[in-house]
Each structure stands twice: as structure tokens, then as C-alpha cells.
Amino acid sequence: MDFVNTLPYISNPIEEFGDFTFVEWETGIYPKFKGGTKLEEIKFFAQIIQTHGLKKVLDLGVGSGLELSHIQKILKEEGYPLEHVEANEVDDSFITMSQELFSKEGQDIQIHKANWLDLPKATPPYTHNFDFAFLTGNSLTYIGGGTREYTKKAQKSVISKFAHMIDKDGYLFIDSRNYDYIKSLMNLPKQDIFKNFTFDYAIYYHGFQDGIIVFPAYISDTAVVLHYYDKEEKIWSKLDLYPIYQDDMKEVLSEHFEIQDIYYDFGKGTAEKSLFVQYLAKKK
């Protein structure tokens, strides 16, 4: 039987896309795959900020800047004043993309370049803490490796760095892919992976399974390799990710935060099957 979790797929495309050209994910796939933001997603963040009276917002992994730009824009349109809107990023490609967007939109959003493990040290330096920080798009699971316990320890260290930048009673919003669901697919034949890894509503990634196919080409308890196939451009790329399961995320957050709410695809999915799991946690 043709199982998906085979080693050759870690670094090579699956047979159907064997003639596709490999490109960097950040520049070759992400800008098209990310697409535009949806109003209901941005209103979700705006409501959290307004409901809790939050004024100092930090995007911990700004990427292309779309979410942060639109959050600031909609809050301004609704007459809700923010004191600080800032961002953190380590990848130069993303820093350039987001700077260009903020400049185009006339937004004064400072981007601090820093590796998460070096926080709060950054260039330029941070001068204050925040009462709302968010990290979306599955970004935490770029950190890890080796055993499940090592990954949990590494991600816990990152969360600790985030906690030091958030005021007491401030909030951290963070998500991950639903790795519990992905793990349930690991021994299925390839065609069944395609069938089951399809969602009617793809949070954040609006080109999902349409212009760009996303496929978990390698699944184990400690690693997931996602392939991205752009059928129109005939290019592909991949991400190596270190899963954090829902019970592990609760444990990782518990040292510095109390979880207030858990969402599955912003409430549209379920714990059993969703693309993402989102956590809203309050600083102790």
C-alpha cells in the first residue's frame, strides 16, 4: 500500500508533481498563497482588542504584514485609538514585504528584527511592553526537533520570551495547525490524505487547495513536512514543522498564562477536525 509517511517525500516532490521547480517558500509561494485577509478574520481580532480595552499591539511574526495592517486600519475606521502598533520579524524577505505594505498604506508601524529566542533584545530595541501580542500562521511550530519533549521544551522557551514582553493581565493570541488531526492521517494511503486534508474554510490561506495544493507529505509524531504545489506556475516548496499537540500547547502556555478561550478555525471547525487551533491566553 502507498503510505504517505515515507522518507523520500521529505526533500522530494510526490510523483504527480515531479517536474515542478523548487522555490523558496517565503518568496515563491507565500505571497500568492496568503492571499488577502477576510473581513471576518480581522473583525475577530478587533473585537478581542476592543472588548478587553487593549491599546498596545505587537505582531510577533509579522510575515507580509497583511493582518497587522488591516487590524490597525479597521480599528482606526471604528474610532478605536491604539497607543502602539509594532511588529517583530527575523526573515529579511518578510521585513521588506511588510515595510512596503505599511509604507503604501501610510501606516507608522515599527518592525523590530529579532530571533524569538533573543527577545526582548531586538534592532531597533523595544522600549515598552504590550497588552496584546499575537502570533498566527502556525509560526511557533518552526521551532523544535528531535523528540516530542525537546520540541515542547524549545517552544516553551519561546513562549517564556513572549511572556516577558506582555503586561500582567495582557493577552497572547497564538495558533497552530491541528496536529492532532494531522497525526490521525499518518498511516493513510496518499489519495486518502488528499481527500481528508481538505477544508471548506481555510483560515489565513485563501489559496488553499485551489491555486496551491498543500499536502502533508511526511507525518510522524515529531515532524510534519508540508509540501506546497503551485499548479499554475509549476513550482513547489516545503516547510519542515515540529508539531505541538493540543495537550502540549496547554501545558506550554500554563507557566505564564491562563487560557481564556480555544477556537477551532475561529469557531468554524471542531477539535477533531480543523485546519488550525487558536488560543487566547491571559498573562498571569
KAQUINOR-V747084 format. One record per pair of residues at least 6 apart in sequence whose C-alpha atoms are under 8 Angstrom apart, sorted by the first residue. I is the first residue (numbers start at 1). J is the second residue. D is the distance in Angstrom with one decimal. If there is no record, write none. Layout:
I/J/D ; I/J/D
This chain:
1/189/6.8 ; 2/189/5.2 ; 2/190/6.3 ; 3/186/8.0 ; 3/187/6.1 ; 3/188/5.9 ; 3/189/4.5 ; 3/190/5.9 ; 4/186/6.8 ; 4/187/6.9 ; 4/188/6.7 ; 4/189/5.9 ; 4/190/5.1 ; 4/193/7.6 ; 4/217/6.0 ; 4/218/6.2 ; 4/219/7.5 ; 5/186/6.1 ; 5/187/7.0 ; 5/217/6.6 ; 5/218/4.4 ; 5/219/5.2 ; 5/220/7.1 ; 6/217/8.0 ; 6/218/6.3 ; 7/218/7.2 ; 9/217/5.8 ; 9/218/6.3 ; 10/217/6.9 ; 10/218/6.1 ; 10/225/6.3 ; 12/18/8.0 ; 13/20/7.8 ; 13/227/7.5 ; 13/236/7.7 ; 14/217/7.7 ; 17/229/7.5 ; 19/234/7.8 ; 20/229/8.0 ; 20/234/4.9 ; 20/235/4.8 ; 20/236/6.1 ; 21/234/6.5 ; 21/235/4.6 ; 21/236/6.0 ; 22/235/5.7 ; 22/236/5.0 ; 22/237/5.5 ; 23/29/7.6 ; 23/235/6.6 ; 23/236/6.1 ; 23/237/5.5 ; 24/237/6.2 ; 25/237/5.4 ; 25/238/6.6 ; 25/239/7.6 ; 26/93/7.0 ; 26/94/7.4 ; 27/93/7.0 ; 28/237/8.0 ; 29/228/7.4 ; 29/230/7.5 ; 29/236/7.5 ; 29/237/7.1 ; 31/64/7.5 ; 32/207/7.4 ; 33/205/6.0 ; 33/206/6.7 ; 33/207/5.0 ; 33/208/6.9 ; 33/211/7.9 ; 33/212/6.6 ; 34/204/6.5 ; 34/205/4.7 ; 34/206/6.2 ; 34/207/6.8 ; 35/204/8.0 ; 35/205/6.5 ; 35/206/5.6 ; 35/207/6.5 ; 36/66/7.3 ; 36/206/7.3 ; 37/66/6.8 ; 37/67/6.7 ; 37/70/7.8 ; 37/204/6.8 ; 41/266/7.9 ; 42/67/7.0 ; 42/70/6.6 ; 42/71/5.7 ; 42/74/7.7 ; 43/71/7.7 ; 43/74/7.7 ; 45/71/7.0 ; 46/71/6.3 ; 46/74/7.4 ; 46/75/6.4 ; 49/55/7.5 ; 49/132/7.4 ; 50/80/7.5 ; 54/82/7.8 ; 54/131/5.9 ; 54/132/6.4 ; 54/170/7.9 ; 55/81/7.2 ; 55/82/4.7 ; 55/83/5.4 ; 55/84/6.7 ; 55/130/8.0 ; 55/131/6.8 ; 55/132/7.6 ; 56/82/6.3 ; 56/83/5.6 ; 56/84/4.7 ; 56/85/6.2 ; 56/129/7.8 ; 56/130/4.9 ; 56/131/5.4 ; 56/132/6.2 ; 57/82/7.7 ; 57/84/6.0 ; 57/85/4.9 ; 57/86/6.4 ; 57/130/6.0 ; 57/131/6.6 ; 57/132/5.0 ; 57/133/5.8 ; 58/85/6.0 ; 58/86/5.0 ; 58/87/5.3 ; 58/88/7.4 ; 58/130/6.6 ; 58/132/6.3 ; 58/133/4.6 ; 58/134/6.5 ; 59/68/6.7 ; 59/86/6.5 ; 59/87/4.6 ; 59/88/6.1 ; 59/133/5.8 ; 59/134/5.2 ; 59/135/6.3 ; 60/87/5.9 ; 60/88/4.8 ; 60/89/6.9 ; 60/133/6.6 ; 60/134/5.9 ; 60/135/5.2 ; 61/87/7.0 ; 61/88/5.5 ; 61/89/5.1 ; 61/90/8.0 ; 61/134/8.0 ; 61/135/5.8 ; 61/136/7.4 ; 61/139/7.3 ; 62/68/7.2 ; 62/87/5.9 ; 62/88/6.1 ; 62/89/5.9 ; 62/94/7.5 ; 62/95/7.9 ; 62/98/7.3 ; 62/135/8.0 ; 63/89/7.0 ; 63/94/5.0 ; 63/95/7.1 ; 63/97/7.8 ; 63/98/6.8 ; 64/94/5.3 ; 64/95/7.3 ; 64/97/5.2 ; 64/98/4.6 ; 64/101/7.8 ; 65/94/8.0 ; 65/97/7.3 ; 65/98/4.5 ; 65/99/7.8 ; 65/101/6.9 ; 65/102/7.5 ; 66/98/7.5 ; 66/101/7.7 ; 69/101/7.9 ; 69/102/6.7 ; 69/105/7.9 ; 69/107/7.6 ; 72/82/8.0 ; 72/85/7.6 ; 75/81/7.1 ; 85/109/5.8 ; 85/110/7.4 ; 86/109/5.3 ; 86/110/5.0 ; 86/111/6.0 ; 86/112/7.7 ; 87/109/7.1 ; 87/110/6.2 ; 87/111/4.7 ; 87/112/6.1 ; 88/111/5.6 ; 88/112/4.8 ; 88/113/5.9 ; 88/114/6.6 ; 89/95/6.5 ; 89/111/7.0 ; 89/112/6.4 ; 89/113/5.2 ; 89/114/6.1 ; 89/115/7.4 ; 90/113/5.2 ; 90/114/5.2 ; 90/115/5.6 ; 95/111/7.4 ; 99/111/7.8 ; 102/108/6.9 ; 102/109/6.7 ; 112/122/5.8 ; 112/123/5.3 ; 112/124/5.6 ; 112/125/7.1 ; 112/126/7.5 ; 113/122/5.6 ; 113/123/5.1 ; 113/124/7.1 ; 114/121/6.9 ; 114/122/4.8 ; 114/123/6.6 ; 115/122/7.9 ; 116/158/6.2 ; 116/161/7.1 ; 116/162/7.9 ; 117/157/7.4 ; 117/158/5.9 ; 117/161/6.8 ; 118/161/7.9 ; 119/161/5.9 ; 119/162/7.5 ; 120/126/6.8 ; 120/161/7.1 ; 120/164/7.6 ; 120/165/6.8 ; 128/165/7.9 ; 129/165/5.0 ; 129/166/5.4 ; 129/167/6.0 ; 130/165/6.3 ; 130/166/4.8 ; 130/167/5.8 ; 130/170/7.3 ; 131/166/5.6 ; 131/167/5.4 ; 131/168/7.9 ; 131/169/7.5 ; 131/170/4.2 ; 131/171/5.9 ; 132/166/7.0 ; 132/170/5.8 ; 132/171/4.8 ; 132/172/6.0 ; 132/173/7.7 ; 133/166/7.1 ; 133/171/6.4 ; 133/172/5.0 ; 133/173/6.4 ; 134/172/5.6 ; 134/173/4.5 ; 134/174/5.7 ; 135/172/8.0 ; 135/173/6.3 ; 135/174/4.9 ; 135/175/6.9 ; 136/173/7.7 ; 136/174/5.7 ; 136/175/5.4 ; 136/176/7.5 ; 137/175/6.8 ; 137/176/6.9 ; 137/204/7.0 ; 138/175/5.8 ; 138/176/4.2 ; 138/177/5.8 ; 138/276/7.9 ; 139/175/8.0 ; 139/176/7.2 ; 140/155/6.8 ; 140/175/8.0 ; 140/176/7.1 ; 141/155/7.6 ; 141/176/7.1 ; 141/241/5.5 ; 141/242/5.0 ; 141/243/5.9 ; 141/244/6.7 ; 142/240/7.1 ; 142/241/5.2 ; 142/242/6.1 ; 143/151/7.0 ; 143/154/6.6 ; 143/155/6.2 ; 143/241/7.5 ; 143/242/6.5 ; 144/150/6.6 ; 144/151/4.0 ; 144/152/7.3 ; 144/154/5.7 ; 144/155/6.7 ; 144/241/8.0 ; 144/242/5.5 ; 145/151/5.5 ; 145/222/7.1 ; 145/223/7.4 ; 145/242/6.2 ; 146/222/7.0 ; 147/222/6.1 ; 148/221/7.3 ; 148/222/5.5 ; 151/222/7.9 ; 151/242/6.7 ; 151/243/7.9 ; 151/244/7.7 ; 152/244/7.0 ; 152/248/6.9 ; 152/252/7.0 ; 155/252/7.3 ; 156/252/5.1 ; 156/253/7.4 ; 159/252/7.4 ; 159/253/7.0 ; 160/256/7.1 ; 163/256/6.4 ; 163/283/7.1 ; 166/172/7.8 ; 166/283/7.1 ; 167/283/7.1 ; 168/283/5.2 ; 168/284/5.9 ; 169/282/5.7 ; 169/283/4.9 ; 169/284/6.1 ; 170/282/5.8 ; 170/283/5.4 ; 171/280/6.9 ; 171/281/5.6 ; 171/282/4.5 ; 171/283/5.9 ; 172/279/8.0 ; 172/280/6.0 ; 172/281/5.2 ; 172/282/6.4 ; 172/283/7.4 ; 173/278/7.2 ; 173/279/5.7 ; 173/280/4.6 ; 173/281/6.3 ; 174/278/5.8 ; 174/279/5.4 ; 174/280/6.7 ; 175/276/6.7 ; 175/277/5.5 ; 175/278/4.2 ; 175/279/6.0 ; 176/244/7.5 ; 176/276/5.6 ; 176/277/5.6 ; 176/278/6.7 ; 177/275/5.7 ; 177/276/4.2 ; 177/277/6.0 ; 178/245/7.4 ; 178/246/7.7 ; 178/273/7.5 ; 178/274/6.1 ; 178/275/5.6 ; 178/276/5.0 ; 178/277/5.7 ; 179/243/5.9 ; 179/244/6.6 ; 179/245/5.7 ; 179/246/7.8 ; 180/245/5.7 ; 180/246/7.0 ; 180/272/7.8 ; 181/272/6.3 ; 181/273/5.9 ; 181/274/7.4 ; 182/216/7.8 ; 182/219/7.6 ; 183/219/6.6 ; 183/220/6.9 ; 183/221/6.9 ; 185/193/6.4 ; 185/196/7.9 ; 185/219/8.0 ; 186/218/7.8 ; 186/219/5.4 ; 186/220/6.8 ; 193/215/7.8 ; 193/216/7.8 ; 194/215/6.9 ; 197/215/7.4 ; 198/209/7.0 ; 199/274/7.7 ; 199/275/7.2 ; 202/208/6.4 ; 202/265/7.8 ; 202/275/7.0 ; 203/265/6.1 ; 203/266/7.8 ; 203/275/7.4 ; 203/276/7.4 ; 208/214/6.6 ; 211/230/6.2 ; 211/231/6.4 ; 211/232/6.9 ; 212/228/6.4 ; 212/229/5.4 ; 212/230/4.5 ; 212/231/6.3 ; 213/227/7.9 ; 213/228/5.7 ; 213/229/5.1 ; 213/230/6.6 ; 213/231/7.6 ; 214/226/6.7 ; 214/227/5.7 ; 214/228/4.8 ; 214/229/6.6 ; 215/226/5.6 ; 215/227/5.1 ; 215/228/6.6 ; 216/224/6.7 ; 216/225/5.8 ; 216/226/4.4 ; 216/227/6.2 ; 217/224/7.7 ; 217/225/5.8 ; 217/226/5.8 ; 217/227/6.2 ; 218/224/5.5 ; 218/225/5.0 ; 218/226/7.2 ; 219/225/6.7 ; 221/243/7.6 ; 222/242/6.0 ; 222/243/6.1 ; 223/240/7.1 ; 223/241/5.8 ; 223/242/4.8 ; 223/243/6.1 ; 224/240/6.1 ; 224/241/5.2 ; 224/242/6.3 ; 224/243/6.8 ; 225/238/6.7 ; 225/239/5.6 ; 225/240/4.6 ; 225/241/6.1 ; 226/238/5.4 ; 226/239/5.3 ; 226/240/6.6 ; 226/241/7.7 ; 227/236/7.1 ; 227/237/5.9 ; 227/238/4.4 ; 227/239/6.7 ; 228/236/5.4 ; 228/237/5.2 ; 228/238/5.9 ; 229/235/6.2 ; 229/236/4.5 ; 229/237/6.9 ; 230/236/6.0 ; 250/259/7.6 ; 253/259/7.5 ; 253/281/7.6 ; 256/283/6.0 ; 256/284/5.7 ; 257/281/5.6 ; 257/282/5.2 ; 257/283/4.5 ; 257/284/5.2 ; 258/281/5.3 ; 258/282/5.2 ; 258/283/6.6 ; 258/284/6.6 ; 259/279/6.8 ; 259/280/5.9 ; 259/281/4.1 ; 259/282/6.2 ; 260/279/7.7 ; 260/280/5.6 ; 260/281/5.3 ; 260/282/6.6 ; 261/279/6.0 ; 261/280/5.2 ; 261/281/7.1 ; 262/277/7.1 ; 262/278/5.6 ; 262/279/4.7 ; 262/280/6.4 ; 263/277/5.8 ; 263/278/4.9 ; 263/279/6.4 ; 264/270/5.5 ; 264/271/6.4 ; 264/274/6.0 ; 264/275/7.7 ; 264/276/6.0 ; 264/277/4.7 ; 264/278/6.2 ; 265/274/6.1 ; 265/275/6.4 ; 265/276/5.3 ; 265/277/6.2 ; 265/278/7.2 ; 266/277/7.9 ; 266/278/7.1 ; 269/275/7.7 ; 271/277/7.8
